[in-house]
């Protein structure tokens, strides 16, 4: 998804691919296969590039430092990226900045987990500090008796992160971008809807959010980016907590184009993908204004339909205004394989826009027209 804006700006984009069959290979001209955990592969790949950046946070921190020592321009740098790689480091940084954090603790044993839960109250959330995403590496511990079931997690990784289970009204995301020179911009705060730990839908901007809460969330994300020296796009995932503190708590950080920012491809003056390129190259950032009163992004996961393109005639005819973004991935149940963006002309249209975006996504995922969608569209016509 970064390839089209790179082409438009005249940049040559190269990708270190994990295999010959990954979707990025079809999107860019230069995509050698290599292991991002292998320093020699990274050093070879980095020859001749102006800047090296990431589409995930799992490149070993020590490799990034070695690349910098070898003269490679790495953006974001390891001192910033570690806050997205390690949730314990992130929690400490948020505390240091005085920003809204849930209660948390590093716990090394089941006994320390029980002590934390007894102190702040059950249930608590237990997370692996590194490697977790889309709900993986996260479990809810309801009682002290249940904590013993986590013993295997401590055997695999220690310490773990224990957090208070937050009573929140909805999840939000504050997306920002920053250049090495220090210019930064924020997009409107959005409402994100998770299903089974996976981002399912985004409504941009978040509806009915108090102006002061939205402003504080944007300011918090910008402060994190500036204080930690982030470059490129960063998403601060938030819990909205009406009437409590600032009205939100910080959940997690991602330092890359993020699922909660996919709406910007069709709903913002500058997409997160173009902005990330501008930012890591230290070019002036693009405007982040929304193009419409509401934009809905709806993910579609792998289902029974293996022939996604065979469903396109139905999907595109059902909603001609929908913008479909397929990832070129093989279909596997539960795997993110694409998303649909749809803009609305009025905030009053938000429910209709959500229904229509969902219908398009379901047609592609399932390979057939839902009966209720067919009837609704027929009535609209």
N, C-alpha and C positions, 0 to 999 in steps of 0.2 A: 504493500500500500504506500510505501515511500517512493516507489519507482516512478509513478506518474509525475509527482511534483519535481522529482530530480530531473526527469527528462524535460519538463517545461522550463526549468531554470537553467538547463544546459549543463548540469553536473553529471559526471560519470559515477554511478553507484556500483559498488562492488559488495558482494555478500559472501561471507564464509559460511557455507552450507553444511549442515550436519549429514546430509546424504544427497545423492543425485535425484531423489524423488521428492525432495521438499519443495514447497510451492514457490519459494523465492527464486529457485533456479530458472523457472519459466518467466520470471518477471524482469530479470536483469541479464545483461550480456556476459558479465564476468562473475561467476559463482563457483569458485573452486571448493571442493569438498575437504573439510578438515575438522578437527576436534578442538573446540574452544577451550578445553581443559588442558591442551598441549601447548606449552609455551613456544616450542619451535614452530608449530603450525601458525600461531598468532604472529610471531616475528616475521615469518615468511609472507603471510598474508598482508601485513602492514607495510611492506615495502612499496614506496611510491604513492601512498595515500596522503591526502592533506589532513584528514582527521579520522579517527577510529571511534565509532560509537556502537550502541548496543540495542537489541530488541528484547533482551531479558537481562536479569540481574545476576546470572549465575556464573559469570566468568570469575575465576579465582582472583581475589584481591591481590595476592602476591604477584600474579602474572601481570596485572595492570601496572603495578609499580615497576616491574622489570621492563615493560614496554616503554614506560616514561623514561627510565634510565637509558634506554636505547635510543631515545630521541623521538619517540612516537607521540603525536598529539592525541591524547586520550580524553574524550569528552562524553559524559562527565568523568571527573577524576576519581580515583579510588577512595579518597577521604570523604567525598560526597556520596558515592555509590554504596559504600558500606552501610549507610543508613537505610538503604532499601534492601540490602542483602541480609542484614542481621537485625531482627526485630528488637533484640535487647539493646543494641547500640542505638536504634531509632528511639526507643522509649526513653533512654537516658538523655538523648539530644532534645526531645520534646520537653522533658522536665527542665533541662538547662535553659531552654528558651522561655520558660514560663508559660507555655501554651497548654490548652486543655487536654489532659491525659487521663485515661481511666486509671484506677489504682492497679499497680502491677508489681511484680517481683520476679527476680531470677531465682528459680528453685532447682536444687541439685538432686533432691531425693523425694520419694513419696512423702516422707515425714515433713519435709519443708513445704510441700504442696498442701498437706493437711493443715499445717500451722497457718499458712496464708489464708486458706479457706475459712478456718475457724475465726481468724482475726477480722476479715472483711465481710464474711457471710457467704453462704452457698446459694446458688451454684457459682462456679468459677470457670473460666476458659483457659485451657492449656494449649500452648502453641509450640511447635518446633521453631526456633529462631531463624533457621536457614532452610531454604529449599521448598517451603510450602507455598501453594498458590491455589486459587479457585476452590477454597475450602479444604484442600489437602493440608495435612499437618496441623489440624485444628480439631479439638474435641471439647465437649462440655462435660464437666465433672459436677454432678448434681449434689453429691453428699461426700462426707469424709470417708464413708465406707466404700464408695465407688472409686476413691483415689488409688486404691491398690491395683486396679485394673490398668493403671498407667505405667506400671513398673518396667515393661518392655520398652517404652519410649525413653525412659531414663537410661536404660542399657545402651540404646542406640545413639543418644545425644544428651549431653548434660553440660551446662544447665539448660533448662527449658524456661519458657516465659509463661507465667501465670498472671491472668488479668481478671479484674472484676467483670462479671457478665453485665453489660450495660443495658439499662432499660431505655430504649430509644424508640422514637416514633417512625423514623425512616432513615435510610442511608443516603448520604450526599457525596459528591465529589467536587473538589476544587482543583481545576486544571490550570497550570501556569507554565510559562517558559522563561528561560533566562539565558543570556549570552555570557561568554567568558568576560566580556567587558562590563557586565553588570546591568545591562538593560533587561527589564522583565515586564511581562504582560500576563494578565489573567483573563480567562474565559468566564462567562457566567457560571455560577454554581449550579450543578444539575442534581436531579433526583435519580438515584440508581436503585433498581429492583433486583434483588438476588433470589435465585431459586437453587436450592441444594448447594449453596456456597458459590455459585457461578453467576456472574452478571448476566441477567436476562433482558433487561430493558433499561433505557435511559430516557428521561424526560428533561429537555433543555429549553429554557432554564427551569429550575425547580419551581413548581407552582406554590403560591401562598406561603412562601418563606418570608419571614420578617426582614425588612430591608437591612436592619442593623446586624442580623445574624449572617445574611449573605455577605455583607461588607466585611464583617469580622472573619468569616471563613476565607474569603479571598485574601485578606490581609495576612492571615496566619500562614496560608500556603506561600505567599510571596516572601514572607519573613523567613520561613524555613528554607526556601530556595536561595535567598540571598545570604543568610547566615551560614548555611552549610556549603556554600559555593557550588550549588547545583548548576549544571549547564544542560541545555536541551529541555525537553518537556518533562514535567513532574506532575503526578496526580497525588493529591492528598485525599484519601478516602476517610469519610467522616460519619459519625453517628449524630443525628439530630436529637437534642435533648431539650425540648421546650420547657422554659421556665427554670432551667438548671444551669447555673454558671453563664458561660457565653452563649449557650443554646446549642452547643455541639461539643463533641470529643473527637480527637484524632484517632483513627483506627489504624491505617497503614499508609505507607508511602510507596510509590512506584516511580522510578526515574527513567522514563521512556514513554513513547506514545502508548496510550492505555485504552483498554476496552471502553471505559467510561467517557473517552474523548472521541470515539468514532463518529458521533453525531456531527462533529465539526467538518467532516468531509463535504457535507451538503447543507449544513446549517450555520456555518460561520464564514466570515470574509476570508480567514486563513485557516486551513485545516491544521490539525496537530502534526501531521506528517511533514507538510511544508515548513511549519514553524520549527520543528525539530532540526531539519536541515539548516535553516537560517541560523538557529541558535548555536549549534555546535560549530558552524563555520564563522561565528562572530559577525554575522551580517545583521542589519537592522531588522527587527521583528515586524511581522505583519499585524494588521488590525485584527482584533478578536471579537468584533461586534457580531451579534447574532443576526442572521439574514431574515428571520421570521419570528413571530411571537412565540412559536413553539415548534420544536423539532423532536421527533421520537426516533430512537435507535432501538431496533428489536433484533436480538441475536437469534440465529437458528442453529441448533445442534444436530448432529447426525441422528437419523432415525431409520425407518424402514426403506425409504426411497434412496436407491443408489444412483439413479439417473437424475441428478439435480437439473441439468439443462433441459431434460425432457419435460420438466414442470414449468419452465420459463414461459411458454406461451400462455398458460393459464394464469400464472402469477402476474406477469407484466400487463396482460389484458385486464385483469381484475382491478389493478390500481396503476394507471399509467404514470402517476406522479411519483411512484415509489422508486428509490434508487437502491439497487441490489448490489452488494459487494460480496462476491464469493472468494474464498481464500485459496482455492486450488488444492485443497487437502482431500485425501481419501476420506470417504464417509465411514464413520465409526460411531456407534451409539454413545451419546453424551459428549462427543467431541465438538468444539466450536468450529464450524465450517463456513460461517458467513453471517452477514447482518443486513438488515433493511433499514434505510433512513427514509423518513417521510416528514415533510414540513406542513404546518398548518397556518392558515391566514389569521387566526384569532385564538386567544387563550381559551375561548369558549369551545373551541374545536378539539381540545386535548383528548377527550374520551373517544371521539370519532377517529382521530389520527392514530391513537393507540390501537383501536380495533382493526383499522385497515392495515396498519403495519404488521400486526400480529397475523392477520389473515394471509398476507403475502408470504410471510416467513413460514407459516404452516403449510401453505400450498407447496412451497419448494421442499420443505422437510419431508412431507408425507406423500407428495406426488399426486395429490388430488384436491379438488375444490371442496371445502367444507360445505355441508348443505346450508347452514345458516348464512355463510358468507355469500354463497351463490344467490340466495333469496334476497339478502340485503342489497347486493349490487344490482340485482334485477329491479328492485324497487327504486333504487337511486336513479337508474336510467329512465 
